[in-house]
Amino acid sequence: MKAAILGGGIMGVTLGYLLSRRGVTVEVFEASPNLGGLAGPLTLDDGTEVDRYYHAILSSDSFLRELCTELGIADRLRFRQTRMGFFYQGRVYSMNSTLEFLRFPPLGWIDRLRLGLTVVYAQMVRDWTSLEGVDVEKWLVQLSGRRTYENIWRPLLKAKFDGGFERTPATYIWARLVRMKSTRGGANQKEEAGYIIGGYQTLVKAMAERIEAAGGTVHLRCPVQEVAIDGGRARGVRVNGELHPFDAVIGTMQTPIFQRLIPGAPKQYHDFLNQRRYLGIVSPLMILDRPLTGYWTINMTDDRFPFTGVIETTAYIDPKHVGGYHLVYLPKYTAPGSPLLTLSDEEIRETWLSNLEQMFPDFDRRSVRYFLVNRERFVEPIHELNSRHLIPPVKTAVEALYLVTTAQIYPDLTNGEAVARHAARAAETVLESLAVRRAVPEAAPATAIADVAAD
Ligand SMILES: Cc1cc2nc3c(=O)[nH]c(=O)nc-3n(C[C@H](O)[C@H](O)[C@H](O)COP(=O)(O)OP(=O)(O)OC[C@H]3O[C@@H](n4cnc5c(N)ncnc54)[C@H](O)[C@@H]3O)c2cc1C
């Protein structure tokens, strides 16, 4: 069996590795010069490789840790105690202990107690399905009270969703709080973040090597132009104008990009995928010659600032692994069609830096070695209230064509751990389907959309 995997991000490469371990001959096609996708690297003029976007691994990311062990790279994992803070009315408040939490000024005693109980309550909820139809604002106001909602939750949600979050279910905050709990590691339950030396690249490259060792191929700078669909079945992929035949074709990119590659798929399937929306991101990376705050993350509760947070990854990545530099990311999530995606790099640089100067009067522009603006239109799938039926299934409406993508990850947040776990589940679906097709070579053509959507 020969399978083409479209996309060499964490999803595509994990899937390729797991399928090749089970005897499938895999070819991964990646459009860019590097593997890793959103978790891929940037190379500075001096040759230093840094993460294009900020990435942390948590000590509870057990699937990733097992993968690292299996691939012989577990000795490259590092974890460090870190700090998190909130920027509120012109200053940073550390939020790393109960005492600090109890001192946080915008809230009275009762509010603080209710906020603490909200976090504990959310982390105890096991049946998240009960929250799918519950509006996030309603849920948080009910649990935390109006003042805490206005001072803490609303600004955080507004920043994350670039304004509108009216149809967001409570599962979103639930998933965040559950993941937040797992950043607390060690006996003293202090905040911890981790990384692999060399970034997710190290993991992705190790898996790519195993794919090749098993007889597969990884093609870089190889954008797939089209999936060849004939008689309701995927026959292969078109690359550089040439058709490469495959028994199975698996797209791992975001659905709007996948759709461009499948003009031959039924219209109803396109209509179904068209309902999926994504948040984008504008995320400048500042490469500094000195630390900025020493905090891993500073959350903004003040929407006058254009960025959602200040994320200093060298609070947990040893600077010696990134050329001795200090890395600070200033992300802003963007709603579909946001004008921010069209601002020039220079405009973003000027706006972002002048705001940073207002936040931190000691910040000196001369410490900025590089200011690199990175943008992405499709980063995080948006899940609305009661919208599970809109999640696309792995088996598509076209026979032998599969879609394994972050939009299928719900209610978990889309991080490396969730992506790799999803790739493992999807590998089973693909293998089962291939086994059925091998047993019944003349299986019925394209499954009806309704059946597929119910998958
Ligand atoms: C700002 C930001 C911060 C994040 N922070 C964290 C974090 O702290 N921890 C964490 O674990 N995760 C984090 N993530 C999430 C993580 O990066 C993603 O969940 C993960 O990288 C998604 O991987 P993917 O393979 O599904 O998608 P992608 O990485 O988007 O991969 C899709 C790939 O498909 C390729 N492609 C597209 N079109 C074609 C084509 N026609 N032919 C061939 N290839 C094609 C693309 O080039 C890309 O490489 C963060 C993401 C962002 C954006």
PDBQT file of the ligand as one rigid body, heavy atoms in Angstrom, charges set to zero:
ROOT
HETATM    1  C1  LIG A 501       1.311  31.151  17.512  1.00  0.00    +0.000 C 
HETATM    2  C2  LIG A 501       1.233  29.689  17.792  1.00  0.00    +0.000 A 
HETATM    3  C3  LIG A 501       1.617  29.223  19.044  1.00  0.00    +0.000 A 
HETATM    4  C4  LIG A 501       1.537  27.863  19.349  1.00  0.00    +0.000 A 
HETATM    5  N1  LIG A 501       1.959  27.420  20.565  1.00  0.00    +0.000 NA
HETATM    6  C5  LIG A 501       2.000  26.114  20.803  1.00  0.00    +0.000 A 
HETATM    7  C6  LIG A 501       2.586  25.614  22.002  1.00  0.00    +0.000 A 
HETATM    8  O1  LIG A 501       3.047  26.366  22.858  1.00  0.00    +0.000 OA
HETATM    9  N2  LIG A 501       2.641  24.272  22.187  1.00  0.00    +0.000 N 
HETATM   10  C7  LIG A 501       2.168  23.393  21.265  1.00  0.00    +0.000 A 
HETATM   11  O2  LIG A 501       2.278  22.184  21.452  1.00  0.00    +0.000 OA
HETATM   12  N3  LIG A 501       1.572  23.843  20.131  1.00  0.00    +0.000 NA
HETATM   13  C8  LIG A 501       1.486  25.160  19.878  1.00  0.00    +0.000 A 
HETATM   14  N4  LIG A 501       0.939  25.618  18.716  1.00  0.00    +0.000 N 
HETATM   15  C9  LIG A 501       0.164  24.708  17.874  1.00  0.00    +0.000 C 
HETATM   16  C10 LIG A 501       0.969  23.874  16.918  1.00  0.00    +0.000 C 
HETATM   17  O3  LIG A 501       1.946  24.637  16.253  1.00  0.00    +0.000 OA
HETATM   18  C11 LIG A 501      -0.011  23.315  15.884  1.00  0.00    +0.000 C 
HETATM   19  O4  LIG A 501      -1.097  22.690  16.522  1.00  0.00    +0.000 OA
HETATM   20  C12 LIG A 501       0.647  22.296  14.988  1.00  0.00    +0.000 C 
HETATM   21  O5  LIG A 501       1.891  22.755  14.520  1.00  0.00    +0.000 OA
HETATM   22  C13 LIG A 501      -0.291  21.994  13.816  1.00  0.00    +0.000 C 
HETATM   23  O6  LIG A 501       0.347  21.074  12.978  1.00  0.00    +0.000 OA
HETATM   24  P1  LIG A 501      -0.328  20.571  11.643  1.00  0.00    +0.000 P 
HETATM   25  O7  LIG A 501       0.605  19.592  11.032  1.00  0.00    +0.000 OA
HETATM   26  O8  LIG A 501      -1.707  20.097  11.914  1.00  0.00    +0.000 OA
HETATM   27  O9  LIG A 501      -0.523  21.852  10.723  1.00  0.00    +0.000 OA
HETATM   28  P2  LIG A 501       0.572  22.765  10.010  1.00  0.00    +0.000 P 
HETATM   29  O10 LIG A 501       1.722  22.969  10.909  1.00  0.00    +0.000 OA
HETATM   30  O11 LIG A 501      -0.147  23.961   9.503  1.00  0.00    +0.000 OA
HETATM   31  O12 LIG A 501       1.070  21.872   8.780  1.00  0.00    +0.000 OA
HETATM   32  C14 LIG A 501       0.451  21.865   7.520  1.00  0.00    +0.000 C 
HETATM   33  C15 LIG A 501       1.552  21.746   6.498  1.00  0.00    +0.000 C 
HETATM   34  O13 LIG A 501       0.978  21.599   5.207  1.00  0.00    +0.000 OA
HETATM   35  C16 LIG A 501       1.829  22.238   4.282  1.00  0.00    +0.000 C 
HETATM   36  N5  LIG A 501       1.091  22.477   3.033  1.00  0.00    +0.000 N 
HETATM   37  C17 LIG A 501       0.098  23.366   2.797  1.00  0.00    +0.000 A 
HETATM   38  N6  LIG A 501      -0.310  23.281   1.517  1.00  0.00    +0.000 NA
HETATM   39  C18 LIG A 501       0.432  22.308   0.931  1.00  0.00    +0.000 A 
HETATM   40  C19 LIG A 501       0.469  21.739  -0.364  1.00  0.00    +0.000 A 
HETATM   41  N7  LIG A 501      -0.333  22.160  -1.345  1.00  0.00    +0.000 N 
HETATM   42  N8  LIG A 501       1.341  20.748  -0.601  1.00  0.00    +0.000 NA
HETATM   43  C20 LIG A 501       2.175  20.289   0.359  1.00  0.00    +0.000 A 
HETATM   44  N9  LIG A 501       2.193  20.803   1.611  1.00  0.00    +0.000 NA
HETATM   45  C21 LIG A 501       1.323  21.782   1.891  1.00  0.00    +0.000 A 
HETATM   46  C22 LIG A 501       2.228  23.514   5.013  1.00  0.00    +0.000 C 
HETATM   47  O14 LIG A 501       3.387  24.087   4.435  1.00  0.00    +0.000 OA
HETATM   48  C23 LIG A 501       2.448  22.980   6.412  1.00  0.00    +0.000 C 
HETATM   49  O15 LIG A 501       3.785  22.591   6.634  1.00  0.00    +0.000 OA
HETATM   50  C24 LIG A 501       1.016  26.966  18.376  1.00  0.00    +0.000 A 
HETATM   51  C25 LIG A 501       0.648  27.435  17.113  1.00  0.00    +0.000 A 
HETATM   52  C26 LIG A 501       0.765  28.783  16.824  1.00  0.00    +0.000 A 
HETATM   53  C27 LIG A 501       0.391  29.275  15.455  1.00  0.00    +0.000 C 
ENDROOT
TORSDOF 0
